[in-house]
């Protein structure tokens, strides 16, 4: 019996590790058809703005991502991102600021 105990403990540890690994390796596959585009609401943007949501928050991801297309001279209303944001400029120029500036 004493020789079986370490094997059982190892088996339970591996089972737990597999469960933890499974939780952390969530995968989501989306196609171009999933990325619907809509006009930016006038209370948040001025000018022509198109928003394309790419993904939203889930139980394993606490952020969302999307593509926002600004026509020349279009702007977003002043707003904040308390957790921060990442801006990827793929074309044109960006003008941004902060409350401290």
Secondary structure, DSSP 8 states (H G I E B T S, - for coil): -HHHHHHHHHHHHHHHHHHHHHHH-------GGG--EEE--TTTEES-EEEEEEE--BTTB---EEEEEE-TT-EE-S---TT-------SS------TT-
